[in-house]
């Protein structure tokens, strides 16, 4: 028999002639292949798809219509940066923190953190800014960038973000509305 061509021995199972003329047993390779194929067939036979076999699972997305109002008080400030804390009420209730930064006479940026029961939401905004005597107001759009806990997959963009700042006391009233996907 030529080198490297396999044969089948009825009494001993599959055999192969090695490159130096000696016989090499390939039964263990054949059995290993059959066991692997059987394991895969067994997984498929139980109705488990490949994504489940590796531990991934799909979670249905839900949409929340936010309509929040927050009443905050100044916790600290540095120049034109205000740090505010208070409570949010509306669709989701919890503690709210806002870091407002007046970047020009007509623009503010904001980072918003809301801590409802079961998680947190973090968003950012750029908004127009207008001063009228002792009150300033802002209005723009906010994007939810991340969440934790039951809001871990939260995202949203184009949410309405507006509010007023009492310049003397530093208290802020803020309104947030729009759709959030979790």
C-alpha positions as CSV (number, residue, x, y, z in Angstrom):
1,X,0.0,0.0,0.0
2,X,1.4,3.5,-0.8
3,X,2.5,5.7,2.0
4,X,-0.1,8.0,3.6
5,X,-3.2,6.3,2.2
6,X,-5.6,5.0,4.8
7,X,-7.2,1.5,5.0
8,X,-9.8,-0.1,7.1
9,X,-9.1,-3.2,9.1
10,X,-12.3,-5.0,10.1
11,X,-10.8,-6.4,13.3
12,X,-8.9,-3.3,14.5
13,X,-10.8,-0.3,13.2
14,X,-9.4,2.5,11.1
15,X,-5.7,2.3,10.2
16,X,-3.3,4.6,8.4
17,X,0.1,3.9,7.0
18,X,2.6,6.4,8.2
19,X,5.1,8.2,6.1
20,X,7.8,5.7,7.1
21,X,5.7,2.6,6.4
22,X,4.5,2.0,9.9
23,X,0.8,1.8,10.8
24,X,-0.6,4.7,12.8
25,X,-3.9,4.2,14.7
26,X,-6.5,6.9,14.0
27,X,-9.3,5.4,15.9
28,X,-8.9,7.9,18.8
29,X,-9.2,10.8,16.3
30,X,-12.3,9.3,14.8
31,X,-13.9,8.7,18.2
32,X,-13.0,12.3,19.3
33,X,-14.7,13.6,16.1
34,X,-17.8,11.6,16.7
35,X,-18.0,12.7,20.3
36,X,-17.7,16.4,19.3
37,X,-20.3,16.0,16.6
38,X,-22.6,14.2,19.1
39,X,-22.2,17.0,21.6
40,X,-23.1,19.6,19.1
41,X,-26.0,17.5,17.9
42,X,-27.2,17.1,21.5
43,X,-27.1,20.8,22.1
44,X,-29.1,21.4,18.9
45,X,-31.5,18.5,19.9
46,X,-32.4,20.3,23.1
47,X,-33.5,23.4,21.1
48,X,-30.6,25.5,22.3
49,X,-29.3,27.8,19.7
50,X,-25.6,28.8,19.4
51,X,-26.0,32.2,21.0
52,X,-27.6,30.6,24.1
53,X,-24.8,28.0,24.3
54,X,-22.3,30.8,24.8
55,X,-24.4,32.6,27.4
56,X,-25.8,35.6,25.5
57,X,-29.4,36.6,25.8
58,X,-31.6,39.1,24.1
59,X,-33.5,41.7,26.2
60,X,-36.5,43.5,24.8
61,X,-36.0,47.2,24.6
62,X,-38.6,49.5,26.2
63,X,-39.3,53.1,25.6
64,X,-40.0,55.5,28.5
65,X,-41.6,59.0,27.9
66,X,-39.8,61.2,30.3
67,X,-41.4,64.3,31.7
68,X,-39.3,65.4,34.7
69,X,-39.1,68.5,36.8
70,X,-36.2,69.2,39.2
71,X,-35.8,71.7,41.9
72,X,-32.2,72.1,42.8
73,X,-30.0,74.2,45.1
74,X,-26.4,75.2,44.7
75,X,-23.9,72.9,46.4
76,X,-20.8,74.7,45.1
77,X,-19.6,77.0,42.4
78,X,-16.4,78.1,40.9
79,X,-16.5,81.1,38.5
80,X,-19.1,80.3,35.9
81,X,-19.5,76.7,36.9
82,X,-22.5,75.7,39.1
83,X,-23.0,72.4,40.9
84,X,-26.6,71.8,41.8
85,X,-28.4,69.0,43.7
86,X,-32.1,68.4,44.3
87,X,-35.0,66.1,43.6
88,X,-36.5,65.0,40.3
89,X,-40.2,64.3,40.1
90,X,-42.3,63.1,37.2
91,X,-41.9,59.9,35.2
92,X,-38.9,58.7,37.3
93,X,-38.3,60.1,40.7
94,X,-34.9,60.4,42.4
95,X,-32.0,62.6,43.3
96,X,-30.7,64.8,40.5
97,X,-27.3,66.5,40.1
98,X,-26.5,69.1,37.5
99,X,-23.1,70.6,36.6
100,X,-23.8,73.8,34.6
101,X,-20.9,75.6,32.9
102,X,-21.5,79.0,31.3
103,X,-19.2,78.8,28.3
104,X,-20.1,82.1,26.7
105,X,-22.6,84.9,27.3
106,X,-25.1,82.9,25.2
107,X,-24.3,79.2,25.8
108,X,-24.1,76.7,28.7
109,X,-23.1,73.1,28.8
110,X,-24.5,70.7,31.4
111,X,-23.9,67.2,32.8
112,X,-27.0,65.7,34.3
113,X,-27.0,62.7,36.7
114,X,-30.3,61.3,37.9
115,X,-30.5,58.5,40.5
116,X,-33.9,56.8,40.5
117,X,-34.5,53.7,42.4
118,X,-32.7,50.8,40.8
119,X,-30.0,52.6,38.8
120,X,-28.8,55.9,37.4
121,X,-28.9,57.9,34.2
122,X,-26.2,60.3,32.9
123,X,-26.7,62.8,30.1
124,X,-25.0,65.9,28.6
125,X,-26.4,69.0,27.0
126,X,-25.4,72.2,25.2
127,X,-28.1,74.9,25.5
128,X,-28.7,78.6,24.7
129,X,-28.4,80.9,27.7
130,X,-30.0,84.2,28.4
131,X,-29.8,86.6,31.3
132,X,-32.8,88.9,32.2
133,X,-32.1,90.8,35.4
134,X,-31.7,88.4,38.4
135,X,-32.9,85.4,36.5
136,X,-31.1,83.4,33.7
137,X,-32.7,80.8,31.6
138,X,-31.4,78.1,29.3
139,X,-32.9,75.9,26.7
140,X,-31.5,73.1,24.4
141,X,-31.3,69.4,23.8
142,X,-29.9,66.7,26.0
143,X,-28.6,63.2,25.2
144,X,-28.6,60.3,27.7
145,X,-25.1,58.8,27.3
146,X,-25.2,55.9,29.8
147,X,-27.1,54.3,32.7
148,X,-26.6,51.7,35.4
149,X,-28.7,49.0,37.1
150,X,-32.1,48.7,35.5
151,X,-31.2,51.6,33.2
152,X,-27.9,50.0,32.1
153,X,-28.7,50.1,28.4
154,X,-30.4,53.5,28.4
155,X,-29.9,55.9,25.6
156,X,-31.7,58.8,24.1
157,X,-31.0,62.0,22.1
158,X,-32.8,65.2,21.3
159,X,-34.5,65.3,24.7
160,X,-35.9,68.8,25.6
161,X,-33.8,70.4,28.4
162,X,-34.7,73.8,29.8
163,X,-34.7,75.7,33.1
164,X,-34.2,78.9,35.1
165,X,-31.4,80.0,37.4
166,X,-32.0,82.4,40.3
167,X,-28.7,84.3,40.0
168,X,-28.6,85.5,43.6
169,X,-29.5,82.3,45.4
170,X,-28.2,79.9,42.7
171,X,-31.3,77.8,42.9
172,X,-32.3,76.1,39.6
173,X,-35.5,74.7,38.2
174,X,-35.0,72.3,35.3
175,X,-37.4,70.5,32.9
176,X,-36.5,67.4,30.9
177,X,-38.8,65.6,28.5
178,X,-38.5,63.2,25.6
179,X,-38.2,59.5,24.8
180,X,-35.6,57.3,26.4
181,X,-34.8,53.7,25.3
182,X,-33.7,51.1,27.9
